[in-house]
Amino acid sequence: MKLRRLPFLLAIVLLTTGVPALAELYTDWLWFGHVGYAQVFVKSLGARALLTVVSGVAVFALLGGNLWLALRVLRPRAFMVTTPHGPQALTIDARSIRRLAMGAAAVISLLVAFIAGGEWEMWLYFLNATPFGRVDPVLGRDIGFYFFTLPLLEGVHRLLLGLTLVATVATIIVYVLAEEVGLEPARGLFVSRRATRHLAVLAALLFLVLGFGAWLQIPQLLTGAAGNVTGATYSDVHARIPASWVLVVAAVLSAALALWQAFTTGRLWPIAAAAGLYVVVSAGGGAYAAGIQRFVVAPNEQVRETEFIEHNIQATRAAYGLDGVSERPLTGDAHLTRADLDRNAATIVNVPLWNDRPLLDTFGQIQEIRTYYDFAAVDNDRYMIDGQYRQIMLSARELNSASLPSRTWINEHLTFTHGYGLTLGPVNEVTAEGLPVLFIKDLPPVSSVDLQVTQPAIYFGELQNEHVFVKTKTEEFDYPRGEANVFTAYTGSGGVPLSNVFRRLMFAIRFRSTDTFFSPNLTEESRVMMYRRIAQRVARIMPSLSYDPDPYLTITDGRLVWMQDAYTTSSRYPYSTAANREGLNYIRNSIKVTVDAYDGTTTYHVVDPADPVARTIGKVFPSLLKPLEAMPETLRTRLRYPQQIFAIQAAMFATFHMTGPAVFYNREDQWEIPSLDPSGQTTVEHRTLMPMHPYYTIMKLPGERDPEYIQMLPFTPRGKDNLAAWMVARSDGANYGRLAVFQFPKQTVIFGPRQVAARINQDQVISPQITLWNQQGSEVIQGTLLVIPIEESLIYIRPLYLRAAGGQIPELKRVIVAYQNNIVMEETLTAALERILPSGKAPAATAARGDSAPAPAVERAPQADTTSLSLAEQARAHYARALQAQRDGNWALYGEEIKKLGEVLERMRKDTPR
């Protein structure tokens, strides 16, 4: 009865697992065809299937063949076993054992085949490998061997070693059951002639596989790490590599001895001798290398390792793209003047006073409008706005289906299908209430500048959303307007057409949704959009690339287009030092992916055609990658160098700017990225110290004529807080991706970020004011400490945000500016700079705007308009406010006004003719 149920149970299993899998495969094929990458799907699926079949057949041939040979001698045999009822005879059915063994071999082969099929990319990359045109300094192999060939050889070695061991163990078990191998009191270990021949052949195969592994250890030494050096060291080159070659020879000789045993008569001494030879050579090689390291290298390590330190430095700089860094010295004694500020007005007008986190919180409170809208992230970019090159921050207003008040199938999949519009504003302008000025806002989007959005619907974005159906009989919610809603119908080409009943059935099975099949709202014109999250979409098309965690939104010809950075990475660049625990030691930002937010059009563009990994991907999938020239010019101007790769490059350059082996060995000039507490604390004991993150800004680099969009990071000497250098990554035009480092003289002490942050927290005016705000129940949020180079000097700028007690909207209240020994805090950047470097006229206490930008009507009303006041009138105003603060008990404001009064009096003294 139980056997009769077996076909029924198998049918149930096939129905519940096989049919959904086929439905997913079929709908994925439809989706890949719709997005234009059917070749990627077919080729990857074909390669996986072929590799699965070939490896499965090969594994079964090796494993099953050995078992078949051994099982031929198996005969029925009775064993006596002890039971509670006394001794019982247990008979082995040879036929059943054969079926069981071959079935086990088939299952193992199937499992191994599926595992091997998952490595289809490795196989395709091996077949389409692109040479690097650069060889390793020890073995003389092209770097491409380590990227594309070595991984395949290692996989084959692991497979052969595992199968050989399993086949050997299984064969021994069969021969024991067949009484061809055993132990007898009189004879000891005995092995039949048939078993000896078979096991000797397996032993020979095992020795050859071990020899293959020993040969692979030679190139693997070039990617390992030992002490101060990554890659093969002196002891590796002069001891371990020769020992590995000896081990290869020993493995071949051992295999020969084992084969001799297979074809000669006698006892098992040849196999024992072969095993002993391999063990002795293996142990001896390790001992020899340890001796070389202890007695030859250690007493004079710096000299012995000089050559290999040079290899390490050169390879690491090449692997991270640091060999092309432009290094420029700075005098370190330049003094900033008001004329310098005027010449760098574009830098000042684009200082990013709004930071991502406070701005995201503010956007969420003033522009989400409905609870089902979310701002996932704030993106930083630059545009020509009203004829000016402006840095802006923007955020997409996406629909979060999890926040819908009524989560019915129709609402989630037919009605609420997309987000709408975005919020965009300059990085440095504030309203009278301390909120960001917005160039584009509200629903539908309203623009106050010449940057327009003509298609604001967002069907594809950063948030995790399920599939939706468009072009249905149900109207789509577009955006709210007052107490009513505006509805729309999709007019784009996005989504897979549901053109027949079979497609609807397959999608219904895939989504496990009966509504998908039976809903009367779906027609033959309807389309289904899936893989709508950017990260999920690009990874589904090309999973072998590494993707930046933060895609950013752009406005291109009125449309919203997502830009996703993709990296080619590896952990196999010989002699290159790893940047993280995962072993990454090679990275390029070779590919940019664009995704249209309305129709989902996804395009892969090559921005670094010289990258061999990207070229190999292009060979594997010829239709996948498009040249950068195919990207529209308006979209090409939106390219920016990603922060993730720049942070990695900066962290590596902090060590590998030292190109002299002796300096590198002793770490004499090692730098580090300064660590600050996000809350503004500076004590080393504080547990939240974090390295500074790169930040984007527009500035004019020393020696350049025009301002440009860059990101930068400062460096300090290891264990010290003064500034050593600063590094930039450029993003505009032909300079895209170029790195430059500006270094201060070692004999000049320039205040570093931690020193400036500490001085801000210790300032007798600023610190009491922050304490007072916090004591009043408000939360003071100290923004990013910005290092802003001006000519060959530096100024530090830190915005202060204030979140009222019980409130959720951070407001920009103060701007702190530090230059040399001077630190000031004012309501605006303009006013703070005026105090640091007076222009001869007092600044208006207006919102922080660029010098050339006209003041809007929403600017903060000044507490005291001092634009036209004389110095004496300014002094009188400060004195009056100080007296009022004294009467109010506001001692922090009192101290600040007295300090300002002293500064005005000092200026009066200097301006008085003698």
Secondary structure, 3 states (H helix, E strand, C coil): CHHHHHHHHHHHHHHHHHHHHHHHHHHHHHHHHHHCCHHHHHHHHHHHHHHHHHHHHHHHHHHHHHHHHHHCCCCCEEEEEEECCEEEEEEECHHHHHHHHHHHHHHHHHHHHHHHHCCHHHHHHHHCCCCCCCECCCCCCEHHHHHHHHHHHHHHHHHHHHHHHHHHHHHHHHHHHCCCEEEECCCEEEECHHHHHHHHHHHHHHHHHHHHHHHHHHHHHHHCEECCEECCCHHHHHHHHHHHHHHHHHHHHHHHHHHHHHCCCCCCHHHHHHHHHHHHHHHHHHHHHHHHHHHHHHHHHHHHCHHHHHHHHHHHHHHCCCCCCEEEECCCCCCCCHHHHHHCHHHHHCCCCCCHHHHHHHHHHHCCCCCCEEECCCEEEEEEECCEEEEEEEEEEEECHHHCCCCCHHHHHHHCCCEECEEEEECCCECCCCCECCCEECCCCEECCCCCCCECEECCECCCCCCEEECCCCCEEEEEECCEEEEECCCCCCCEECCCHHHHHHHHHHHCCHHHHHCCCCCCCCEEECCCEHHHHHHHHCCCCEECCCCEEEEECCEEEEEEEEEEEECCCCCCCCCCCCCCCEEEEEEEEEEECCCCCEEEEECCCCCHHHHHHHHHCCCCEEEHHHCCHHHHCCCCCCHHHHHHHHHHHHHHCCCCHHHHHHCCCCEECCEECCCCCCCCCCCCCEECCCEEEEECCCCCCCCEEEEEEEEEECCCCCCCEEEEEECCHHHCCCEEEEECCCCCCCCCHHHHHHHHHHCCCHHHHHHHHHHCCCEEEECCCEEEEECCEEEEEEEEEEECCCCCCCEEEEEEEEECCEEEEECCHHHHHHHHCCCCCCCCCCCCCCCCCCCCCCCCCCCCCCCCCCHHHHHHHHHHHHHHHHHHCCHHHHHHHHHHHHHHHHHHHHHCCC
